[in-house]
Amino acid sequence: MGSYLATNRVMKPAQLASLNSRLPPIEEDLAVRMEKLFERCPALHGFTVLDRSLVPGGMRVAALERGLFVAGIGIFPELAPDQCERIYDEISVALLDFMVQRPEARDVLRGRTFARAFH
């Protein structure tokens, strides 16, 4: 896999945990969900949620609903293809569940990069 895309909106679970008390409810909900996702997937280092119009040609992506895609998934150490697919599925399920429960989630997710650590 490779490294994840960096944007000006990077969320790190550890940082967000300390900010939760000041976040709007949807941001707090998202922070908790992403922290759990990174806990379930220790090899996952980051990913970006892009709108269909921003997905570069030839980039491997996982399609979500409502025109959103997960791209730039960073996994380390390198895993077997079936293990990578399980991580893709974990990301997709977490984000789709968030979008089902929070109708405004599409706008919150679009253009976001989620990272375990940002250097």
VEXFI-532528 format. One record per atom (N, C-alpha, C): x, y, z. Coordinates in steps of 0.2 Angstrom, whole numbers, padded with zeros to 4 digits, always signed. Example, Ala and Ser with C-alpha at 12.3 -4.5 7.8 and 13.67 -1.06 7.14 Angstrom:
BEGIN
+0066-0028+0039+0062-0022+0039+0066-0016+0039+0064-0011+0035+0068-0005+0036+0064+0000+0039
END
This chain:
BEGIN
+0004-0006+0000+0000+0000+0000+0005+0006+0000+0003+0011+0002+0008+0017+0002+0006+0022+0007+0009+0027+0007+0007+0032+0012+0001+0036+0010-0002+0039+0015-0009+0042+0015-0008+0049+0012-0013+0052+0009-0013+0059+0007-0014+0063+0013-0010+0069+0013-0011+0074+0018-0015+0080+0015-0020+0082+0019-0023+0088+0017-0023+0093+0023-0026+0098+0022-0026+0103+0028-0031+0101+0033-0035+0096+0033-0039+0093+0038-0037+0086+0040-0032+0086+0044-0030+0079+0047-0032+0078+0054-0035+0072+0055-0038+0070+0062-0033+0065+0064-0031+0066+0070-0027+0060+0074-0031+0058+0080-0032+0052+0081-0036+0050+0086-0034+0052+0093-0027+0052+0094-0025+0054+0101-0026+0061+0102-0025+0065+0097-0027+0073+0098-0034+0074+0099-0038+0070+0095-0045+0072+0095-0048+0070+0102-0045+0065+0105-0048+0062+0112-0048+0068+0117-0043+0072+0116-0042+0078+0121-0046+0084+0119-0049+0084+0113-0053+0089+0110-0060+0088+0111-0062+0082+0112-0069+0079+0112-0074+0084+0116-0072+0087+0121-0076+0091+0125-0078+0097+0121-0074+0099+0117-0075+0106+0113-0078+0105+0106-0078+0098+0104-0081+0097+0097-0088+0097+0097-0091+0099+0091-0098+0098+0090-0100+0091+0090-0106+0089+0092-0108+0082+0093-0106+0077+0087-0106+0080+0081-0105+0075+0075-0097+0074+0075-0093+0079+0076-0086+0078+0076-0084+0074+0082-0087+0074+0088-0085+0070+0093-0087+0063+0092-0092+0062+0089-0095+0055+0087-0089+0052+0082-0087+0056+0077-0083+0054+0072-0076+0052+0075-0074+0057+0080-0067+0055+0083-0067+0049+0087-0073+0047+0090-0073+0041+0094-0073+0035+0089-0077+0036+0084-0077+0030+0079-0070+0029+0076-0067+0034+0074-0060+0034+0071-0055+0031+0076-0055+0033+0082-0051+0030+0087-0052+0022+0088-0058+0020+0088-0060+0013+0088-0057+0009+0082-0058+0012+0076-0056+0009+0070-0048+0008+0070-0044+0013+0072-0037+0013+0072-0035+0007+0078-0039+0007+0083-0038+0001+0088-0039-0005+0085-0044-0006+0081-0046-0013+0078-0041-0015+0073-0037-0010+0070-0033-0011+0064-0026-0008+0065-0022-0011+0069-0015-0009+0071-0011-0007+0065-0012-0011+0060-0007-0009+0054-0010-0003+0050-0016-0001+0051-0018+0005+0047-0015+0011+0050-0012+0015+0045-0009+0021+0047-0012+0027+0045-0017+0027+0040-0021+0032+0038-0024+0031+0031-0029+0036+0030-0033+0036+0024-0036+0042+0023-0038+0043+0017-0042+0050+0015-0049+0048+0012-0053+0052+0013-0060+0052+0010-0061+0057+0005-0062+0055-0001-0062+0060-0007-0069+0060-0010-0071+0065-0013-0076+0066-0017-0074+0063-0024-0079+0060-0028-0078+0057-0034-0074+0061-0039-0075+0068-0039-0072+0072-0043-0064+0073-0042-0062+0071-0036-0055+0073-0033-0051+0066-0033-0054+0061-0036-0050+0054-0036-0045+0054-0042-0039+0054-0041-0034+0054-0047-0035+0048-0051-0034+0048-0057-0035+0042-0061-0030+0037-0060-0032+0031-0059-0027+0025-0058-0026+0024-0051-0029+0028-0046-0028+0027-0039-0032+0022-0037-0030+0017-0032-0034+0012-0030-0039+0015-0024-0045+0014-0025-0050+0017-0020-0055+0012-0018-0058+0013-0013-0064+0009-0010-0070+0014-0010-0075+0012-0014-0081+0016-0015-0085+0015-0009-0087+0021-0007-0093+0022-0002-0099+0024-0005-0104+0026-0002-0110+0028-0005-0110+0036-0006-0114+0039-0009-0115+0046-0010-0109+0049-0014-0106+0045-0018-0100+0048-0022-0094+0049-0018-0093+0046-0012-0087+0047-0008-0083+0040-0009-0076+0041-0009-0071+0036-0010-0066+0036-0004-0064+0030-0002-0058+0030+0003-0052+0029-0002-0047+0033-0001-0041+0033-0005-0035+0033-0001-0029+0032-0004-0023+0033+0000-0022+0030+0006-0024+0023+0006-0024+0019+0012-0017+0017+0014-0015+0019+0020-0008+0018+0022-0008+0012+0027-0005+0006+0025-0004+0000+0029+0003-0001+0030+0005-0002+0036+0012-0004+0038+0012-0009+0044+0015-0014+0044+0019-0017+0039+0015-0020+0033+0018-0021+0028+0014-0024+0022+0011-0030+0024+0005-0031+0022+0001-0037+0024-0001-0041+0018-0003-0047+0019-0006-0051+0014-0012-0048+0011-0014-0049+0004-0020-0046+0001-0026-0047+0005-0027-0053+0008-0034-0054+0012-0034-0050+0018-0028-0049+0021-0028-0044+0027-0029-0037+0025-0027-0035+0020-0028-0028+0017-0035-0027+0016-0038-0032+0013-0046-0032+0011-0050-0031+0018-0048-0035+0023-0051-0034+0029-0051-0027+0032-0045-0024+0031-0044-0017+0034-0049-0012+0029-0049-0013+0023-0053-0009+0018-0060-0010+0021-0062-0016+0022-0069-0018+0024-0070-0014+0031-0066-0014+0036-0067-0011+0042-0068-0003+0041-0064+0000+0037-0064+0007+0035-0071+0008+0032-0073+0004+0027-0079+0006+0024-0085+0005+0029-0085+0000+0033-0091-0002+0037-0091+0004+0042-0086+0006+0045-0086+0012+0050-0088+0018+0047-0086+0020+0041-0088+0026+0038-0096+0025+0035-0098+0020+0033-0105+0019+0030-0109+0019+0036-0107+0016+0042-0112+0016+0048-0112+0023+0050-0107+0027+0050-0107+0034+0052-0112+0038+0048-0112+0037+0041-0116+0040+0036-0123+0039+0037-0125+0032+0039-0132+0030+0040-0134+0033+0046-0130+0034+0051-0133+0036+0057-0133+0044+0058-0129+0047+0054-0128+0054+0054-0129+0057+0046-0135+0059+0044-0136+0061+0037-0131+0066+0035-0129+0071+0039-0124+0076+0038-0117+0074+0037-0116+0068+0038-0109+0065+0038-0105+0066+0032-0108+0066+0026-0105+0066+0020-0101+0073+0019-0104+0078+0021-0100+0085+0021-0094+0085+0026-0095+0081+0032-0090+0081+0037-0084+0077+0035-0086+0071+0031-0080+0067+0029-0077+0069+0023-0080+0072+0018-0077+0074+0012-0070+0078+0013-0065+0076+0010-0059+0079+0010-0055+0078+0016-0057+0074+0020-0053+0072+0027-0048+0067+0026-0042+0068+0029-0037+0063+0030-0037+0061+0037-0037+0054+0039-0037+0052+0045-0030+0048+0046-0027+0050+0051-0020+0047+0052-0019+0045+0059-0016+0039+0060-0014+0037+0067-0009+0042+0070-0004+0044+0066+0001+0049+0068+0003+0053+0062+0004+0059+0063+0006+0064+0057+0013+0067+0059+0017+0066+0054+0024+0069+0055+0025+0075+0051
END
